[in-house]
Amino acid sequence: MAEPPLKKVKTDNGAEGEHKDTGLSRFTKWCEDNHFQLNAKVVVTEDGSCAHYGMIANEDIPKGETLFEIPRDCLLHPETSSIKEFFSKYKEHLDSASGWVPLLVCLMYEHTNSNSRWKAYLDLFPNFSEQELPMFWDKQELSELQGTGVPEAVSRDLKNIQDEFQSVVLPCISQHPELFNLEVHNLDLYKKMVAFVMSYSFTEPSNRLPIDMDADEDDDEDDDDDNDSHHPPPVMVPLADALNHIAKNNAKLLFEKERLKMVSIKPIRKGQEVFNTFGELANWQLLHMYGFAESYPENIFDTVDIPMKFFLNHVRESTKTEPGLDLNARWRFLEQLDVVSDEGNFVIGEDGILTPEELHTTLKVCMMSKDDFEDYKNKDGWESDEENEEADIILSLENLQTLPEKWKQLLSGVLRLCLEKYVNTIDEDRNLLKKENYQKLSRKRQFALHVRVGQKILLHKTLQAITKEPLSNSVQPGQGDHCCIA
């Protein structure tokens, strides 16, 4: 496993571990005044970080060492804001599907309040003008992400943001001109706050468990997902959000009763950047929510989605000559079983299909005979645990070639169509990865390239596993630098 890159910490006078950024100096002083505990072995700096700010190790750090501690009363959210009475009064009115509205309104107010307790923290993000999330990209820039799923996600975001502001936020804040100026606290600012929360907020795990340094670092997060479908609303965590993300992170944030702690989960050498994790996120998700992507193969959690509706359309086209096949009836039955949905996706990862039960059941139902389908319906689509485990095994990369021939033809056809959706061919993207071409690209185009390349590699690997045919135009890892932005 490659180690996080080494970074040299420099300042104006060449000394290590000091801050040349006055805004960062004010923030550091604010942290001291508010009783943050910062390990002397690390420093927050804009020098040596892969992004605007980051944390660098000044000395070697062993696994399990606390890097800093944050008092809970310094977290920024509606209950700690200077207008918490407003949120208490409008708690029910500010309720929404996203659950983000109270925090967003809180940030709009605190960001424009010159006397805000969090001014030194929020001043690190002047006008929020450096955000590079795709929701701020123009049409031409977004076209670079054709086929990745990001433009569709952005479109949904923008619609939801506007609807939420008009129907939920505006009716409440318009009643309090002493707190909110509608010329300032408008849709544009609300959109910037959404991007800020997407990029920098944290959501507390439902059950806080002591960290086990010898366990899988994501075990407790998985338990949360399994045991509690309702997640608490996000909060802003000063200092913790200065850390950047890579998939192979070396630190992790722990939520304890009185304070939050950032702890090293592996040894960190002097000069290395300290990286947190934002979760097991694919490159398209990182770009959509945080404004960056990792280069292949650094993001070990990268995936590519095949929209279920896209899959259905291909099945319909491929089976239109099949006698007696009522595909619509079969699809409705799969919807009743919660196997497929209009907004759902089949997901491909590094090791094969990551939604094996859903894809296996869909292939089986779509391809079975009329009599078998009637029998399957009578059993309500019930499948044993052994059959579900079989799906996991069969749809792993090494076993895809053993699928029934019709299944393979259908699946390989879908994969080829997915590859045709991108703005560039795989050979054109491989050429862009060459150092002399990569360096000419804007940061946005570099990130879009990393998203496309990672997805195409996964599609090609899966297609090759099905067909066992060599792929002459397979992509090799690029030479471009990868970048991470907290």
Buried (B, 14 or more C-beta within 10 A) or exposed (E): EEEBBEBEBBBEEEEBBBBBBEBBEBBBEBBEEBEBBBBEBBBBBBBBBBBBBBBBBBEEBEEEBBBBBBEBEBBBBBEBBBBBEBBEBBEEEBEBEBBBBBBBBBBBBBBBBEEBBBBBBBBBBEEBEEBBBBBBBEEEBBEBBBBBBBBEBBEEBEEBBEEBBEEBBBEBBEEEEEBBEEEEBBBEBBBBBBBBBBBBBBBBBBEEEEBEEEEEBBEBBEBBEEEEEEEEBBBBBBBBBBBBBBBBBBBBBBBEEEBBBBBBBBBBEBBBBBBBBBEBBBBBBBBBBBBBBBBBBBBEBBBBBBBBBBBBEBBBEBBEEEEEBEBEEBBEBBBEBEBBEEEBBBBBBBEBBBBBBBBBBBBBBBBBEEEEBEEBBEEEBEBEEEEEEBBBEBBBBEEBEEBEEEBBBBBBBBBEBBBEEBBBEBEEBBEBBEEEBBEEBEEBBBBBBBBBBBBBBBBBBBBBBBBEEEEEEBBEEBEBEBBBBB
